[in-house]
Amino acid sequence: MEKIFTDQNLMLVANVQNLLSAEGIVGELRNTYASGASGSLAFTEVWPELWIDGRQVIRAKELLQQISEKSELAWHCSRCDEESPGNFDYCWHCGDTAPKLAR
């Protein structure tokens, strides 16, 4: 097992776990209730962590990189020409579906 993601926000770590799970990569959340020890340990030591089996680590890291890049690239709607963030599957203005390259 290898730790591939950590953040102070449990919901963000759980969301990453769900995104990887949708791609067939099973992860294990750790430190979900460790915040109670934050006075005795460094704050980053008690952050929630996502651990992945060693055989799936490379694929999981590639997917995390794709997710990160996708959220940074904006796209223009072909219907109303409004710009939407890369992590939007639908145009924020008219609701049209994002082009396949943006997804």
C-alpha positions, 0 to 999 in steps of 0.5 A: 500500500502507498499513500497517494493523496492527503488533505486536511479536508476529509470530504476532498480525500473521500471525493478523490477515493470515489473518483478513483473507485469509478475507474476500478481503483480501490483505495483505503481511507486512513486517519479519518478520525485522527484529528483528536490527536492533533495537539500531540502530533504535527498537524499534517500527520493527522490529515486524512489519507488515501492509500492504494494497493501498490499494483494500482499506484501508477494508474491512480497517480496518472488519473489524479494528474488528469483530474488536476489538469482537467480542472485547470483547463476552461472550455467554451460552449458551442451553443452560447460561447460562454467559458466554463471551468474544465471540471464542469461537465455542463455549461454553467450558462445554458446547460449544454454538454461539455465537448468530449475533450473537456471531459 
